[in-house]
């Protein structure tokens, strides 16, 4: 019997891919503003966005003795700016080009006394157009974006529950605006060999991200060439035998991308979606940790 839980809404990528592309680029603009001001952290943990009660947030960003924060309200469909000295501003999220959004946001930040310069070329996407020149991407389907947010919120809950079982080094559950995915990463504590070059990511970024052995998992809404919303799990470096590991029946190893994948629809249509997803996360992690010889007794929280 399939679940009818409204927390897991339908999210067919083909129905909102134009809006997804626009939202992705809007979030790159906001994320680059955070990147320009936030102190550097290991594995680039100073760049992601975070889930909030209404959408996604930068969290507080330092600004010469005060702070400011930028939020995507995906319930009220607004971009909100708040400063530590009590000032606020914002504007509606409606169909508008990347260039228009960029001009609107930077103008409002300047009016609040916040001057931030960013590299305006998008990252981790094919055929990038500088933000100030992009009049191509301009779709915004509010209902579809809200469904995406609801799916993200449920994924965030399960990923945080999964993270809670690990007492070794682990990332926060965070949203990477470059790849446009929600992710959490566990670390064995051992260094890793330099990763192979990735044409979509600068080598210095990739080397820092994968400087240590990891088991990572997360959620894509369908972008990046996969074509449908899905949960994923991978290990770096990938231990021998990982691709053949036995996991929950709904998850499969995709040899093209080198990761285990569990379609979002398989989760939302299950009788107990959270349990299905959590089992997938736990089994793929266990496969990576056991095959690579992680010290699981020292890294995991006992029941």
N, C-alpha and C positions, 0 to 999 in steps of 0.2 A: 504494500500500500504506500503510495507516494505521499510525502509531506505536503501540506498546504500552508506551511508557515510563511506569512507575509514578509518575514525577515529575509527570505531568500527569493527575491523577485526574479522574473525572467530577464535575461540580459543578452538577447541575440545581437551579436556584434554588427552584423550587416545592417541592422535597423538604426544604429546610431554611430557608425564609424566616422562620419564627418564631424559630428559633435565631439566624439572622442578625440579626434585629431586636433580640433580647436582647443578643447580643454587642456590637452597635453601641452600645447604650446603656451597657453596662458600660464600654466603652472611652471613651465620652464622659466618664464620671465620672473615670476615671484621667487622661484627657487634660486635663481641666479642672484637676486637681490640679497637673499640670506647668505649665499656663498660669499658674496663680496664683503660682508661685514662680520660674519660669525667667526670666532677663533677656530683654527684648524683642529680637528680631532682625528684620531686614528681611524683608518679604513673609510675616510670621508664621511664620518657620521655627523659632521656639522652641516651637511647639505640637504638632508631629506626634509620632507614635510611630515606632519603627524595628524592622526585622526583627532577630531574634536567632536563635541556633542552635536554639531550641525554641519560638519564638512571636513575641511583640512586646514591646518594652520602652520605657519612658520615657527611658532613659539616665539618668545621674546628675542629680538635682535638688538645687539648693542649699537648705540648711536651717540657717541661723544657725551657721555655722562647720563644719558637717559636710554630708554629702549623703545622699540616700536614692534608691532606685530601685524602681520597681514593674514587675513582669514578668508577662505572660500566658504561662504554659507551656501550649501547646496540644498538647503530646505527653503530658505527665503530667496535664494538665487541673487546674492549680492557679494561683492568684493568689499571687505571691511578692513579699514586701517585704524589702529589705535596706538597712541603713544603713551609713554610712561608719565608724561606731564598732564594727562587728562584730555588731550585733544583726540577727536575722532573724525573720520571721513569715510566715504565709500561711494559705490555706484552699482547700478543694477547689472546683473549678468544676463545679457540678451544676445541675439545673433549680431555679432560685430567682428570685424577683421582683427587679425593679430596686430597689425599696425595701429589700428584705432585703440585697441586695448592698451598697447604699450604706451602710446602717447597720453592716454587718459590717466593711467596709473602713475607714470613718471611725473606728470604735471601735478597731480594731487599730492604726491610725496614732496615735491619741491615747495608746494604751498604750505606744507607742514614743517618746512625747514629741514627736510631729509634729502640730501643730495647723494645719490648712489650711481656710480658708473658701472655698467656691466658689459660683458662681451655679448653682442646681440645675435650671434650665430647660434641657432639651436644645435643640440647635441643628440647623439644616439638615434638619429632618424635619417632616412635617405633623402637626398636632394634638399638640404636645408635652405631656407630663405631667411635672411636677416629679419628680425622682428619688425623693424621700422619700415620694411618694404613688402611685408607679407599681406597682400589683399586677397589671397587665394582661400585661406582658411577662415571661415566666418560663420559656421553653423553652431547653433546652440539649442538643442531640444531639451527643455527644462525637465520634462517628465522622465526622459531617458537618463539624464544626468543624475536625477534624484534616485532612480533605481540603481545606478552604479554606486552612488554613495551608500545606499542601504546594503548592498552586497559587500562593499568595503567594510562597513561597520561590523557586519557579522563575521567576516573573515578576520578582522582585527581582534574580535573577542576570542576566537578559537586559537589564533596564533599566539595571543598573550597567555592563554591557558597552557598551550604547548611549551612556551618559553619558561613558564613557572616551574616546570619539572627539571630544570637544568641549573646547577649551581656553579658551573664553570663559566668562563667568559662567554657572553652572548650579547649580540646587538640589541638595541631596542626594537620593537616592532615599528617600522617606519616606512614612509612612502617615498620612493626614489622618483623624482620628477624627470630624470633623464630617460630611464627605461619605462617609466609610468607603471610601476608595480609596487605592491605592498610586500614587505619581506622581513624575515627574521633569520639570523645566522648564529649557529653554535660553533664554538672553536674547541679543538682538541688541546690547544696550548703549544703545539709544535709548529715550527716554521715550515713553509711550503716552498717548493721551487718556483721561480718566476713563471707566471702564466704565459701562454702563447699570445702573440699580438692579436688584437681585435681591431679591425678597421673602423669600428664604430666608436671606440673608446681610446683616448690617449694612453700610451704605454705607462706613463707615470701614475695615472689614475688606476689603471688595471693592476699594476704591481702593488700599489698600496692596498687596494681592496682585497687582494688575494695573497698577502704576504705570509699568512698563516693558514694551516689546514682547517677546512670548514665543512660543515654540513648546513646547507641553506635551503630555505623554502619560502614560498610566497604565493601571490595571486596576480595574474594578468587579466585585464578586462577583454583581451582579444587582439590587442595591437602587437606589433613586432613581427608580424608574419604568421603567427599561429592561427589566427582567424576565428578563434572562439575563446570565450572566457574560460579560464582554467587555473587550477592550482598546480604548482610545480615543486619539485625537490631535486637537488643535485649535490654532489660532493666535489670538492677540489682539494688536492688532486684526487681523481676518481680511482678508488682501489680496484684491483682485478676482481672480477666476478660481480661487481655492483649491478651491471645491466641485467644480470640473470637472477638477481635477488627476488625472493617471493614477497610480494606486498599484497595489500587488500585487492580483491578481484577487480575493483573499478579503476584502479590505477595501473598504468602501463609505462614501460620504458620506451621513450621516443628516441630512436637511434639518430634521427636527423639532427636533433638539438642536443642530444646527450644528457637528457634529464627524464626523471619520472614525471608523468603528467596525469592529473585527475580532472576531467572536464567539470566545469562548474555545474552544468546541467545534471550530471550524474549525482552531484551532492544535493542540489536543491530538490531533485525528484526522489531522493531516498526517504525512507520512513523517519530516520533519525539523522538529519544532515550533519549536525555537529559531531556526532559520534563517528560517522563515516569519514569526515575530514580529519578528525584527530587521530584516528587509526592509521590513515594514510601517512600523516606527518610522522607519527611515532615509528611506523614500520620502515619507512625510507631512511629515517635517521639511524635506526638500529642497524640496518644493513650497512650503511656507510661506516658507522662507528665500529661494528664488529669486524668487518673486513679489513679496516685500516688499523685495528688494534688500539682503539682509544681506551683510556683507563675509565671505563664507564662508572665503576664503583665510586671513584673520586669526583666525577663530574656531574652525577645525577643525584637529585634529591630522593632520599629513601621514602617509601610510602608511609 
